[in-house]
């Protein structure tokens, strides 16, 4: 762990327990992607579909993270950069599709949104609890934490959107939450890319010092 016993080296994922937790979370996220995307189509909810996409992104992120654990700093930062840019693309997709829906607004099914949002929240809270002790790792490990945190925040937002849709009989709360989630994708992409680039520069500096 970062700063443990006076050592500033960041946790790189080299732990059997950490890998076991990642596998469990991958299964949970892949399952919820299918459930939430199906529910999003049925409920005509852009927020649910955006959150489902986040689940898919998380499952892929965790898989990549597992694959590069123990690899060189170059490989790990490349993986983190790939995940950061994928979050950027997802954020842009959610933003663009939400803008499109503004011109074709249907009223989502608030009951489905609320129920599935709550189910997704329970799933993500479990993921957050499993990962919280690893939240201050390197760029690769931290990207896993940020994705889980995003999901939990997104689920709470979806539930508020469902309440807003139910209370106003309008699709606008759903679209507003989808836009907020797009912003969360973009901000997390920035954080991951910035940390990965910083770690790469630090590694290059260390190599030059050795010579």
C-alpha contacts under 8 A as a table, 3 or more apart, distances in Angstrom:
res1	aa1	res2	aa2	distance
1	X	4	X	5.50
1	X	9	X	7.51
1	X	10	X	5.91
1	X	11	X	4.83
1	X	134	X	7.12
1	X	136	X	7.16
1	X	137	X	6.67
2	X	7	X	7.02
2	X	8	X	5.40
2	X	9	X	5.73
2	X	10	X	4.55
2	X	11	X	6.10
2	X	136	X	6.24
2	X	137	X	6.45
3	X	6	X	5.44
3	X	7	X	4.80
3	X	8	X	4.24
3	X	9	X	6.69
3	X	10	X	7.48
4	X	7	X	5.34
4	X	8	X	6.96
10	X	136	X	7.16
10	X	137	X	4.91
10	X	138	X	5.27
11	X	14	X	7.54
11	X	134	X	7.37
11	X	136	X	7.38
11	X	137	X	4.41
11	X	138	X	5.97
11	X	141	X	7.51
12	X	69	X	6.75
12	X	70	X	7.13
12	X	137	X	6.14
12	X	138	X	5.75
12	X	140	X	7.48
12	X	141	X	6.45
13	X	18	X	6.42
13	X	19	X	7.35
13	X	69	X	5.76
13	X	70	X	7.35
13	X	137	X	7.74
13	X	141	X	6.44
14	X	18	X	7.54
14	X	19	X	7.99
14	X	69	X	6.39
14	X	70	X	6.26
15	X	18	X	5.15
15	X	19	X	6.35
16	X	19	X	5.16
16	X	20	X	6.17
17	X	20	X	5.08
17	X	21	X	6.25
18	X	21	X	5.16
18	X	22	X	6.26
19	X	22	X	5.02
19	X	23	X	6.33
19	X	66	X	6.72
20	X	23	X	5.28
20	X	24	X	6.47
21	X	24	X	5.18
21	X	25	X	6.22
21	X	130	X	6.52
21	X	131	X	7.67
22	X	25	X	5.04
22	X	26	X	6.04
22	X	62	X	6.35
22	X	66	X	7.44
23	X	26	X	5.08
23	X	27	X	6.48
23	X	62	X	7.91
24	X	27	X	5.37
24	X	28	X	6.42
25	X	28	X	4.98
25	X	29	X	6.04
25	X	59	X	7.66
25	X	62	X	7.94
25	X	127	X	6.03
26	X	29	X	5.21
26	X	30	X	6.08
26	X	58	X	7.55
26	X	59	X	4.87
26	X	60	X	7.94
26	X	62	X	6.30
26	X	63	X	7.14
27	X	30	X	5.28
27	X	31	X	6.16
27	X	59	X	7.62
28	X	31	X	5.30
28	X	32	X	6.22
28	X	123	X	6.85
29	X	32	X	5.10
29	X	33	X	6.07
29	X	55	X	5.19
29	X	56	X	6.74
29	X	58	X	6.73
29	X	59	X	5.53
29	X	123	X	7.84
30	X	33	X	5.16
30	X	34	X	6.67
30	X	55	X	6.70
30	X	56	X	6.21
30	X	59	X	5.82
31	X	34	X	5.48
31	X	35	X	6.39
32	X	35	X	4.89
32	X	36	X	5.72
32	X	52	X	7.10
32	X	55	X	6.66
32	X	120	X	6.71
32	X	123	X	7.92
33	X	36	X	5.32
33	X	37	X	5.84
33	X	52	X	4.74
33	X	53	X	6.77
33	X	54	X	7.93
33	X	55	X	5.15
33	X	56	X	5.59
34	X	37	X	5.43
34	X	38	X	6.12
34	X	52	X	7.50
35	X	38	X	5.41
35	X	39	X	6.17
36	X	39	X	4.93
36	X	40	X	5.83
36	X	48	X	6.31
36	X	49	X	6.76
36	X	51	X	7.52
36	X	52	X	5.18
36	X	116	X	6.64
36	X	120	X	7.79
37	X	40	X	4.93
37	X	41	X	6.33
37	X	48	X	6.88
37	X	49	X	5.24
37	X	52	X	5.20
37	X	53	X	7.54
38	X	41	X	5.35
38	X	42	X	6.31
39	X	42	X	5.00
39	X	43	X	5.86
39	X	48	X	7.40
39	X	112	X	6.95
39	X	113	X	7.66
39	X	116	X	7.26
40	X	43	X	5.13
40	X	44	X	5.63
40	X	45	X	4.96
40	X	46	X	6.80
40	X	47	X	7.71
40	X	48	X	4.89
40	X	49	X	5.00
40	X	52	X	7.96
40	X	113	X	7.53
41	X	44	X	5.00
41	X	45	X	6.69
41	X	49	X	7.30
42	X	45	X	7.91
43	X	108	X	5.25
43	X	109	X	4.67
43	X	110	X	7.56
43	X	112	X	6.16
43	X	113	X	6.81
44	X	106	X	7.21
44	X	107	X	7.37
44	X	108	X	4.91
44	X	109	X	6.85
45	X	48	X	5.34
45	X	49	X	6.43
45	X	108	X	5.16
45	X	109	X	7.31
45	X	113	X	7.19
45	X	174	X	6.59
46	X	49	X	5.11
46	X	50	X	6.07
46	X	98	X	6.92
46	X	174	X	6.45
46	X	175	X	6.38
46	X	178	X	6.25
47	X	50	X	5.05
47	X	51	X	6.15
47	X	158	X	6.10
47	X	161	X	7.77
47	X	174	X	5.55
47	X	175	X	6.56
47	X	177	X	6.12
47	X	178	X	4.52
47	X	181	X	7.95
48	X	51	X	5.06
48	X	52	X	6.07
48	X	113	X	6.76
48	X	117	X	7.41
48	X	158	X	6.67
49	X	52	X	4.91
49	X	53	X	6.19
50	X	53	X	5.10
50	X	54	X	6.39
50	X	94	X	6.16
50	X	178	X	6.37
50	X	181	X	7.38
50	X	182	X	7.95
51	X	54	X	4.92
51	X	55	X	6.46
51	X	151	X	6.97
51	X	154	X	6.36
51	X	155	X	7.16
51	X	158	X	8.00
51	X	181	X	7.83
52	X	55	X	5.01
52	X	56	X	6.45
53	X	56	X	5.03
53	X	57	X	6.14
53	X	90	X	7.59
54	X	57	X	4.96
54	X	58	X	6.08
54	X	90	X	7.97
54	X	147	X	7.71
54	X	151	X	6.64
55	X	58	X	5.03
55	X	59	X	6.25
55	X	151	X	7.16
56	X	59	X	5.17
56	X	60	X	6.33
57	X	60	X	5.23
57	X	61	X	5.96
57	X	86	X	7.79
57	X	87	X	7.45
58	X	61	X	4.84
58	X	62	X	6.02
58	X	144	X	7.34
58	X	147	X	5.91
58	X	148	X	7.21
59	X	62	X	5.29
59	X	63	X	6.24
60	X	63	X	5.05
60	X	64	X	6.21
61	X	64	X	5.20
61	X	65	X	6.08
61	X	83	X	6.33
61	X	143	X	7.81
61	X	144	X	6.69
62	X	65	X	4.90
62	X	66	X	6.17
62	X	144	X	6.28
63	X	66	X	5.22
63	X	67	X	6.32
64	X	67	X	5.03
64	X	68	X	6.41
64	X	79	X	6.89
65	X	68	X	5.49
65	X	69	X	6.25
65	X	79	X	7.43
65	X	140	X	6.22
65	X	141	X	7.03
65	X	144	X	7.56
66	X	69	X	5.49
68	X	71	X	5.24
68	X	75	X	6.85
68	X	76	X	5.91
68	X	79	X	7.39
69	X	76	X	7.45
71	X	75	X	6.08
71	X	76	X	6.34
72	X	75	X	5.30
72	X	76	X	6.26
73	X	76	X	5.07
73	X	77	X	5.93
73	X	199	X	7.90
73	X	200	X	7.03
73	X	203	X	7.23
74	X	77	X	5.36
74	X	78	X	6.07
74	X	200	X	6.83
75	X	78	X	5.06
75	X	79	X	6.21
76	X	79	X	5.06
76	X	80	X	6.21
76	X	139	X	7.82
76	X	140	X	6.14
77	X	80	X	4.89
77	X	81	X	6.01
77	X	139	X	6.81
77	X	140	X	6.82
77	X	196	X	5.07
77	X	197	X	7.23
77	X	199	X	7.31
77	X	200	X	6.59
78	X	81	X	5.06
78	X	82	X	6.15
78	X	196	X	7.75
79	X	82	X	5.06
79	X	83	X	6.24
79	X	140	X	6.92
80	X	83	X	5.08
80	X	84	X	6.08
80	X	139	X	6.00
80	X	140	X	5.04
80	X	143	X	6.92
80	X	192	X	6.58
80	X	193	X	6.89
80	X	196	X	6.12
81	X	84	X	4.94
81	X	85	X	6.15
81	X	192	X	6.98
81	X	193	X	5.28
81	X	196	X	6.32
81	X	197	X	7.93
82	X	85	X	5.26
82	X	86	X	6.11
83	X	86	X	4.98
83	X	87	X	6.22
83	X	143	X	7.61
83	X	189	X	7.65
83	X	192	X	7.86
84	X	87	X	5.19
84	X	88	X	6.33
84	X	143	X	7.90
84	X	188	X	7.35
84	X	189	X	4.26
84	X	190	X	6.92
84	X	191	X	7.99
84	X	192	X	5.44
84	X	193	X	5.42
85	X	88	X	4.80
85	X	89	X	6.25
85	X	189	X	6.28
85	X	193	X	7.57
86	X	89	X	5.06
86	X	90	X	6.20
86	X	189	X	7.79
87	X	90	X	5.02
87	X	91	X	6.05
87	X	185	X	5.52
87	X	186	X	6.55
87	X	188	X	7.34
87	X	189	X	5.33
88	X	91	X	5.12
88	X	92	X	6.24
88	X	185	X	6.35
88	X	186	X	5.19
88	X	189	X	5.48
88	X	190	X	7.98
89	X	92	X	5.08
89	X	93	X	6.09
90	X	93	X	4.99
90	X	94	X	6.12
90	X	182	X	7.51
90	X	185	X	6.94
91	X	94	X	5.23
91	X	95	X	6.05
91	X	181	X	7.61
91	X	182	X	4.34
91	X	183	X	6.62
91	X	184	X	7.64
91	X	185	X	4.93
91	X	186	X	5.48
92	X	95	X	4.99
92	X	96	X	6.00
92	X	182	X	6.85
92	X	186	X	7.75
93	X	96	X	5.14
93	X	97	X	5.99
94	X	97	X	5.26
94	X	98	X	5.92
94	X	178	X	6.90
94	X	179	X	7.15
94	X	181	X	7.97
94	X	182	X	5.58
95	X	98	X	5.24
95	X	99	X	6.25
95	X	178	X	7.52
95	X	179	X	5.83
95	X	182	X	5.59
96	X	99	X	5.15
96	X	100	X	6.30
97	X	100	X	4.95
97	X	101	X	6.23
98	X	101	X	4.95
98	X	102	X	6.38
98	X	175	X	6.15
98	X	178	X	6.74
98	X	179	X	6.76
99	X	102	X	5.20
99	X	103	X	7.36
100	X	103	X	5.75
100	X	104	X	6.93
101	X	104	X	4.75
101	X	105	X	5.47
101	X	175	X	7.66
102	X	105	X	5.55
102	X	175	X	7.44
105	X	171	X	6.18
105	X	172	X	7.77
106	X	170	X	7.78
106	X	171	X	5.95
107	X	165	X	7.34
107	X	169	X	6.69
107	X	170	X	5.39
107	X	171	X	4.45
108	X	113	X	7.81
108	X	165	X	7.11
108	X	170	X	7.87
108	X	171	X	6.02
108	X	174	X	7.60
109	X	112	X	5.64
109	X	113	X	6.33
109	X	162	X	7.92
109	X	165	X	7.97
110	X	113	X	5.00
110	X	114	X	6.05
110	X	162	X	4.69
110	X	163	X	6.91
110	X	165	X	5.87
110	X	166	X	5.44
111	X	114	X	5.22
111	X	115	X	6.22
111	X	162	X	7.14
111	X	166	X	7.90
112	X	115	X	5.29
112	X	116	X	6.00
113	X	116	X	5.49
113	X	117	X	5.72
113	X	158	X	6.98
113	X	159	X	6.84
113	X	162	X	5.49
114	X	117	X	5.09
114	X	118	X	6.12
114	X	158	X	7.25
114	X	159	X	5.12
114	X	162	X	5.33
114	X	163	X	7.38
115	X	118	X	5.25
115	X	119	X	6.34
116	X	119	X	4.97
116	X	120	X	6.05
117	X	120	X	5.08
117	X	121	X	6.06
117	X	155	X	5.34
117	X	156	X	7.27
117	X	158	X	5.83
117	X	159	X	5.59
118	X	121	X	4.95
118	X	122	X	6.37
118	X	155	X	6.96
118	X	156	X	7.78
118	X	159	X	6.88
119	X	122	X	5.31
119	X	123	X	6.46
120	X	123	X	5.03
120	X	124	X	6.21
120	X	152	X	7.97
120	X	155	X	6.24
121	X	124	X	5.14
121	X	125	X	6.00
121	X	151	X	7.68
121	X	152	X	5.66
121	X	155	X	5.09
121	X	156	X	6.77
122	X	125	X	5.17
122	X	126	X	6.31
123	X	126	X	5.30
123	X	127	X	6.50
124	X	127	X	4.82
124	X	128	X	6.07
124	X	148	X	6.38
124	X	149	X	7.81
124	X	151	X	6.17
124	X	152	X	5.23
125	X	128	X	5.00
125	X	129	X	6.17
125	X	152	X	6.22
126	X	129	X	5.22
126	X	130	X	6.28
127	X	130	X	5.09
127	X	131	X	6.21
127	X	148	X	6.39
128	X	131	X	5.16
128	X	132	X	5.65
128	X	145	X	7.36
128	X	148	X	5.89
128	X	149	X	6.50
128	X	152	X	7.79
129	X	132	X	5.46
130	X	133	X	7.58
131	X	134	X	5.45
131	X	135	X	6.55
131	X	145	X	6.38
132	X	135	X	5.32
132	X	145	X	7.21
133	X	136	X	7.80
134	X	137	X	5.86
134	X	141	X	7.17
134	X	142	X	7.50
134	X	145	X	7.37
135	X	141	X	7.18
135	X	142	X	5.51
135	X	145	X	5.32
135	X	146	X	7.88
136	X	141	X	7.74
136	X	142	X	6.07
137	X	140	X	7.56
137	X	141	X	5.17
137	X	142	X	5.32
138	X	141	X	5.31
138	X	142	X	5.79
139	X	142	X	5.05
139	X	143	X	5.97
139	X	192	X	6.20
139	X	195	X	5.75
139	X	196	X	5.31
139	X	199	X	7.65
140	X	143	X	5.40
140	X	144	X	6.94
140	X	196	X	7.81
141	X	144	X	5.38
141	X	145	X	6.79
142	X	145	X	5.03
142	X	146	X	6.19
142	X	192	X	7.66
143	X	146	X	5.08
143	X	147	X	6.17
143	X	192	X	6.06
144	X	147	X	5.30
144	X	148	X	6.42
145	X	148	X	5.24
145	X	149	X	6.14
146	X	149	X	5.02
146	X	150	X	6.01
146	X	188	X	6.79
147	X	150	X	5.05
147	X	151	X	6.30
147	X	188	X	7.91
148	X	151	X	5.15
148	X	152	X	6.46
149	X	152	X	5.27
149	X	153	X	6.31
150	X	153	X	5.19
150	X	154	X	5.90
150	X	184	X	6.97
150	X	185	X	7.71
151	X	154	X	4.90
151	X	155	X	6.07
152	X	155	X	5.19
152	X	156	X	6.49
153	X	156	X	5.31
153	X	157	X	6.25
154	X	157	X	4.94
154	X	158	X	6.11
154	X	181	X	6.33
155	X	158	X	5.01
155	X	159	X	6.35
156	X	159	X	5.19
156	X	160	X	6.40
157	X	160	X	5.06
157	X	161	X	6.11
157	X	177	X	6.20
158	X	161	X	4.84
158	X	162	X	6.13
158	X	174	X	7.38
158	X	177	X	6.71
159	X	162	X	4.97
159	X	163	X	6.29
160	X	163	X	5.02
160	X	164	X	6.13
161	X	164	X	4.94
161	X	165	X	6.05
161	X	173	X	5.06
161	X	174	X	5.00
161	X	177	X	6.25
162	X	165	X	5.08
162	X	166	X	6.09
162	X	173	X	7.62
162	X	174	X	7.01
163	X	166	X	5.11
163	X	167	X	6.05
164	X	167	X	5.07
164	X	168	X	5.95
164	X	169	X	7.91
164	X	170	X	7.88
164	X	173	X	5.49
164	X	174	X	7.70
165	X	168	X	5.35
165	X	169	X	5.24
165	X	170	X	5.30
165	X	171	X	5.92
165	X	172	X	7.35
165	X	173	X	5.85
165	X	174	X	6.76
166	X	169	X	5.46
166	X	170	X	7.70
170	X	173	X	7.10
171	X	174	X	5.45
171	X	175	X	6.53
172	X	175	X	5.05
172	X	176	X	6.06
173	X	176	X	5.10
173	X	177	X	6.22
174	X	177	X	5.34
174	X	178	X	6.29
175	X	178	X	5.00
175	X	179	X	6.28
176	X	179	X	5.14
176	X	180	X	6.36
177	X	180	X	4.97
177	X	181	X	6.19
178	X	181	X	5.09
178	X	182	X	6.24
179	X	182	X	4.99
179	X	183	X	6.40
180	X	183	X	5.09
180	X	184	X	6.36
181	X	184	X	4.87
181	X	185	X	6.28
182	X	185	X	5.13
182	X	186	X	6.37
183	X	186	X	5.07
183	X	187	X	6.15
184	X	187	X	5.19
184	X	188	X	6.11
185	X	188	X	5.32
185	X	189	X	6.13
186	X	189	X	5.06
186	X	190	X	6.34
187	X	190	X	5.13
187	X	191	X	6.40
188	X	191	X	5.06
188	X	192	X	6.17
189	X	192	X	5.30
189	X	193	X	6.10
190	X	193	X	5.30
190	X	194	X	5.97
191	X	194	X	5.21
191	X	195	X	6.19
192	X	195	X	5.31
192	X	196	X	6.10
193	X	196	X	5.12
193	X	197	X	6.12
194	X	197	X	5.31
194	X	198	X	6.18
195	X	198	X	5.03
195	X	199	X	6.14
196	X	199	X	5.18
196	X	200	X	6.20
197	X	200	X	5.02
197	X	201	X	6.19
198	X	201	X	5.15
198	X	202	X	6.14
199	X	202	X	5.01
199	X	203	X	6.11
200	X	203	X	5.06
200	X	204	X	6.24
201	X	204	X	5.13
201	X	205	X	6.15
202	X	205	X	5.04
202	X	206	X	6.21
203	X	206	X	5.09
203	X	207	X	6.26
204	X	207	X	5.11
204	X	208	X	6.30
205	X	208	X	5.18
205	X	209	X	6.22
206	X	209	X	5.05
206	X	210	X	6.35
207	X	210	X	5.22
207	X	211	X	6.70
208	X	211	X	5.24
